[in-house]
Protein backbone atom coordinates (compact mmCIF):
# COMPACT_ATOMS: atom_id res chain seq x y z
CA UNK A 1 0.00 0.00 0.00
CA UNK A 2 1.31 3.42 -0.93
CA UNK A 3 1.93 5.63 2.15
CA UNK A 4 -0.52 8.45 2.60
CA UNK A 5 2.37 10.84 3.38
CA UNK A 6 5.55 9.57 1.74
CA UNK A 7 8.82 10.83 3.25
CA UNK A 8 10.54 13.80 1.63
CA UNK A 9 13.63 13.33 -0.54
CA UNK A 10 17.05 13.21 1.16
CA UNK A 11 18.45 16.61 2.15
CA UNK A 12 21.65 18.12 0.74
CA UNK A 13 24.93 16.64 2.03
CA UNK A 14 25.20 17.75 5.68
CA UNK A 15 28.94 18.34 5.71
CA UNK A 16 28.55 21.67 3.93
CA UNK A 17 26.88 23.98 6.41
CA UNK A 18 29.41 23.93 9.24
CA UNK A 19 32.21 25.01 6.91
CA UNK A 20 30.30 27.16 4.44
CA UNK A 21 30.99 30.87 5.14
CA UNK A 22 27.50 31.68 3.90
CA UNK A 23 26.08 29.63 6.77
CA UNK A 24 28.03 31.69 9.29
CA UNK A 25 26.41 34.79 7.77
CA UNK A 26 22.94 33.28 7.99
CA UNK A 27 22.50 33.17 4.20
CA UNK A 28 21.71 29.49 3.73
CA UNK A 29 19.17 27.10 5.21
CA UNK A 30 20.86 23.84 6.19
CA UNK A 31 18.88 20.73 7.05
CA UNK A 32 19.76 17.33 8.51
CA UNK A 33 17.92 14.07 8.80
CA UNK A 34 15.88 13.59 11.95
CA UNK A 35 16.07 10.49 14.13
CA UNK A 36 13.60 8.42 12.19
CA UNK A 37 15.48 9.20 8.94
CA UNK A 38 12.28 10.34 7.23
CA UNK A 39 11.95 13.98 8.26
CA UNK A 40 14.36 16.89 8.28
CA UNK A 41 15.43 19.47 10.85
CA UNK A 42 15.75 23.14 9.97
CA UNK A 43 19.13 23.95 11.50
CA UNK A 44 18.54 27.70 11.23
CA UNK A 45 16.29 27.27 14.25
CA UNK A 46 18.94 25.38 16.22
CA UNK A 47 21.30 26.95 18.72
CA UNK A 48 24.93 25.87 19.09
CA UNK A 49 25.34 25.47 22.85
CA UNK A 50 28.96 24.29 22.79
CA UNK A 51 30.87 26.31 20.19
CA UNK A 52 34.10 25.71 22.14
CA UNK A 53 34.04 21.99 21.39
CA UNK A 54 36.84 20.95 19.05
CA UNK A 55 35.71 19.82 15.59
CA UNK A 56 32.12 19.16 16.60
CA UNK A 57 29.00 21.00 17.62
CA UNK A 58 26.16 20.41 20.04
CA UNK A 59 22.90 21.93 18.93
CA UNK A 60 19.76 22.58 20.94
CA UNK A 61 16.82 22.02 18.64
CA UNK A 62 14.59 24.94 19.59
CA UNK A 63 11.03 24.40 20.80
CA UNK A 64 11.99 20.91 21.96
CA UNK A 65 13.96 19.10 24.63
CA UNK A 66 16.24 17.49 22.08
CA UNK A 67 19.93 17.87 21.44
CA UNK A 68 21.75 17.07 18.20
CA UNK A 69 25.44 16.28 18.52
CA UNK A 70 26.96 16.51 15.08
CA UNK A 71 30.49 16.53 13.68
CA UNK A 72 33.20 14.66 11.76
CA UNK A 73 34.48 13.04 14.96
CA UNK A 74 31.05 12.07 16.30
CA UNK A 75 30.50 8.31 16.13
CA UNK A 76 27.48 6.12 16.73
CA UNK A 77 29.61 4.27 19.28
CA UNK A 78 28.96 7.20 21.63
CA UNK A 79 25.24 6.55 21.31
CA UNK A 80 25.87 2.88 22.07
CA UNK A 81 27.89 3.86 25.15
CA UNK A 82 25.09 6.11 26.41
CA UNK A 83 22.52 3.36 25.94
CA UNK A 84 24.78 0.85 27.70
CA UNK A 85 25.24 3.11 30.71
CA UNK A 86 21.52 3.90 30.87
CA UNK A 87 20.55 0.22 30.81
CA UNK A 88 23.29 -1.12 33.10
CA UNK A 89 23.87 1.56 35.76
CA UNK A 90 22.18 4.33 37.68
CA UNK A 91 24.46 6.98 36.23
CA UNK A 92 22.27 9.75 34.75
CA UNK A 93 22.96 10.18 31.04
CA UNK A 94 20.99 11.66 28.12
CA UNK A 95 18.41 9.42 26.45
CA UNK A 96 19.38 8.55 22.89
CA UNK A 97 16.59 8.78 20.32
CA UNK A 98 18.60 7.93 17.21
CA UNK A 99 22.07 8.02 15.69
CA UNK A 100 23.66 7.59 12.29
CA UNK A 101 26.74 8.51 10.24
CA UNK A 102 26.51 10.05 6.78
CA UNK A 103 29.05 11.64 4.46
CA UNK A 104 31.73 11.60 7.14
CA UNK A 105 29.58 13.26 9.81
CA UNK A 106 28.09 11.57 12.85
CA UNK A 107 24.67 12.57 14.20
CA UNK A 108 23.28 11.70 17.63
CA UNK A 109 19.82 12.88 18.68
CA UNK A 110 19.37 12.80 22.45
CA UNK A 111 17.41 14.35 25.27
CA UNK A 112 18.49 17.63 26.76
CA UNK A 113 19.71 17.42 30.36
CA UNK A 114 18.79 20.53 32.31
CA UNK A 115 21.75 21.31 34.50
CA UNK A 116 24.78 23.49 35.06
CA UNK A 117 28.29 22.32 34.19
CA UNK A 118 30.16 21.52 37.38
CA UNK A 119 32.95 23.76 36.09
CA UNK A 120 30.70 26.80 36.59
CA UNK A 121 30.11 26.13 40.29
CA UNK A 122 33.46 24.78 41.42
CA UNK A 123 34.25 28.10 43.06
CA UNK A 124 31.42 27.64 45.59
CA UNK A 125 32.21 24.06 46.51
CA UNK A 126 33.99 23.20 49.72
CA UNK A 127 33.58 19.44 49.67
CA UNK A 128 33.73 16.62 47.10
CA UNK A 129 30.75 15.23 45.25
CA UNK A 130 29.50 11.79 46.08
CA UNK A 131 30.83 9.14 43.67
CA UNK A 132 28.79 8.87 40.49
CA UNK A 133 30.41 5.79 38.93
CA UNK A 134 33.59 3.88 38.38
CA UNK A 135 33.95 4.72 34.92
CA UNK A 136 37.88 3.62 26.27
CA UNK A 137 40.41 5.59 26.00
CA UNK A 138 41.52 5.89 22.42
CA UNK A 139 45.01 6.50 21.14
CA UNK A 140 44.53 8.69 18.08
CA UNK A 141 47.50 7.78 15.92
CA UNK A 142 47.29 8.87 12.27
CA UNK A 143 45.70 6.30 9.97
CA UNK A 144 45.90 3.57 12.60
CA UNK A 145 43.27 1.85 14.71
CA UNK A 146 43.86 0.19 18.07
CA UNK A 147 41.54 -2.24 19.80
CA UNK A 148 39.14 -3.44 20.88
CA UNK A 149 41.32 -5.71 23.00
CA UNK A 150 40.26 -9.05 24.47
CA UNK A 151 42.73 -9.06 27.36
CA UNK A 152 45.19 -6.90 29.25
CA UNK A 153 48.03 -8.62 27.40
CA UNK A 154 46.53 -7.49 24.08
CA UNK A 155 46.03 -4.00 25.49
CA UNK A 156 49.66 -3.73 26.58
CA UNK A 157 50.77 -4.99 23.15
CA UNK A 158 48.60 -2.26 21.65
CA UNK A 159 50.39 0.36 23.76
CA UNK A 160 53.75 -1.00 22.65
CA UNK A 161 52.59 -1.04 19.03
CA UNK A 162 51.47 2.60 19.35
CA UNK A 163 54.87 3.49 20.82
CA UNK A 164 56.65 1.72 17.95
CA UNK A 165 54.57 3.56 15.36
CA UNK A 166 55.47 6.88 16.97
CA UNK A 167 59.19 6.23 16.50
CA UNK A 168 61.17 7.13 13.36
CA UNK A 169 61.65 3.89 11.46
CA UNK A 170 59.84 1.99 14.22
CA UNK A 171 63.10 1.63 16.17
CA UNK A 172 63.15 1.64 19.99
CA UNK A 173 65.93 3.31 21.98
CA UNK A 174 67.17 2.18 25.41
CA UNK A 175 64.63 4.34 27.22
CA UNK A 176 61.82 2.79 25.17
CA UNK A 177 62.97 -0.71 26.08
CA UNK A 178 62.89 0.16 29.78
CA UNK A 179 59.43 1.72 29.39
CA UNK A 180 58.14 -1.40 27.64
CA UNK A 181 59.44 -3.60 30.46
CA UNK A 182 57.51 -1.49 32.97
CA UNK A 183 54.34 -1.70 30.88
CA UNK A 184 54.59 -5.48 30.75
CA UNK A 185 54.89 -5.64 34.54
CA UNK A 186 51.55 -3.92 35.12
CA UNK A 187 49.87 -7.30 35.59
CA UNK A 188 46.42 -8.65 34.84
CA UNK A 189 42.98 -7.41 35.79
CA UNK A 190 39.47 -7.17 34.46
CA UNK A 191 38.39 -4.42 32.14
CA UNK A 192 35.94 -1.80 33.39
CA UNK A 193 33.77 0.68 31.54
CA UNK A 194 35.48 4.08 31.46
CA UNK A 195 34.13 7.50 30.57
CA UNK A 196 37.58 8.51 29.38
CA UNK A 197 37.03 12.28 29.55
CA UNK A 198 35.56 12.96 32.98
CA UNK A 199 35.96 16.70 33.45
CA UNK A 200 33.86 19.37 35.22
CA UNK A 201 32.50 20.42 31.81
CA UNK A 202 31.02 16.94 31.32
CA UNK A 203 29.29 16.70 34.71
CA UNK A 204 25.97 18.55 35.02
CA UNK A 205 24.49 19.45 38.41
CA UNK A 206 21.27 21.03 39.66
CA UNK A 207 20.93 24.03 41.96
CA UNK A 208 21.60 21.78 44.97
CA UNK A 209 24.77 20.44 43.36
CA UNK A 210 23.27 16.99 42.77
CA UNK A 211 24.61 15.29 39.66
CA UNK A 212 21.86 15.22 37.03
CA UNK A 213 23.85 14.16 33.97
CA UNK A 214 27.14 12.80 32.70
CA UNK A 215 27.69 13.81 29.06
CA UNK A 216 30.20 13.68 26.19
CA UNK A 217 31.01 9.97 26.08
CA UNK A 218 32.72 10.00 22.70
CA UNK A 219 35.77 8.12 23.99
CA UNK A 220 33.96 5.84 26.43
CA UNK A 221 34.38 2.09 26.48
CA UNK A 222 36.03 -0.80 28.29
CA UNK A 223 39.63 -0.29 29.38
CA UNK A 224 42.00 -0.89 32.27
CA UNK A 225 40.60 0.67 35.42
CA UNK A 226 43.73 2.78 35.96
CA UNK A 227 42.96 4.78 32.83
CA UNK A 228 39.96 6.62 34.27
CA UNK A 229 41.85 8.10 37.18
CA UNK A 230 44.85 8.95 35.03
CA UNK A 231 42.83 10.71 32.33
CA UNK A 232 40.90 12.78 34.87
CA UNK A 233 43.83 13.62 37.15
CA UNK A 234 46.40 14.39 34.46
CA UNK A 235 44.03 16.84 32.75
CA UNK A 236 42.72 18.54 35.89
CA UNK A 237 43.52 22.25 35.80
CA UNK A 238 41.34 23.38 38.72
CA UNK A 239 42.68 22.57 42.22
CA UNK A 240 39.18 22.01 43.64
CA UNK A 241 38.38 19.51 40.88
CA UNK A 242 41.78 17.86 41.25
CA UNK A 243 41.02 17.27 44.94
CA UNK A 244 37.51 15.99 44.18
CA UNK A 245 38.88 13.34 41.84
CA UNK A 246 40.38 11.56 44.85
CA UNK A 247 36.83 11.00 46.17
CA UNK A 248 35.16 10.17 42.86
CA UNK A 249 37.57 7.72 41.22
CA UNK A 250 39.66 5.07 43.02
CA UNK A 251 43.22 6.35 43.25
CA UNK A 252 45.90 4.33 41.47
CA UNK A 253 49.44 3.71 42.77
CA UNK A 254 51.87 6.57 42.20
CA UNK A 255 54.25 4.40 40.18
CA UNK A 256 51.45 3.38 37.79
CA UNK A 257 50.39 7.02 37.39
CA UNK A 258 53.99 8.01 36.64
CA UNK A 259 54.30 5.21 34.10
CA UNK A 260 51.14 6.25 32.23
CA UNK A 261 52.23 9.89 32.27
CA UNK A 262 55.64 8.98 30.87
CA UNK A 263 54.03 6.80 28.21
CA UNK A 264 51.73 9.62 27.14
CA UNK A 265 54.68 12.00 26.79
CA UNK A 266 56.75 9.45 24.91
CA UNK A 267 53.97 8.82 22.40
CA UNK A 268 54.21 12.44 21.25
CA UNK A 269 57.98 12.88 21.61
CA UNK A 270 58.50 13.27 17.85
CA UNK A 271 55.18 14.93 17.07
CA UNK A 272 56.22 18.46 18.04
CA UNK A 273 53.27 18.75 20.46
VENFENWO-V223676 format. One line per field, one symbol per residue. psi: psi as a letter, one per 40 degrees, with the letter a starting at -180 (. if undefined). Layout:
psi->???
This chain:
psi->hhidgiiiiiiiheedddehddddefeigiiiiideeeiihheeeihhegeehhfiihhhhififiihhhidehieddddddddddeeiehhiihhdiiihhfehihhhiihhhihhddeedeeieiiiihdih.iihhgihfiihiiieidddddddddddddeehhefhiaddddddddddeedaiiiiihidefhiddehhiaeefhheihigfdfiahaiddddddddddehehddddddddedhhiiiddddddddddddddedeee.
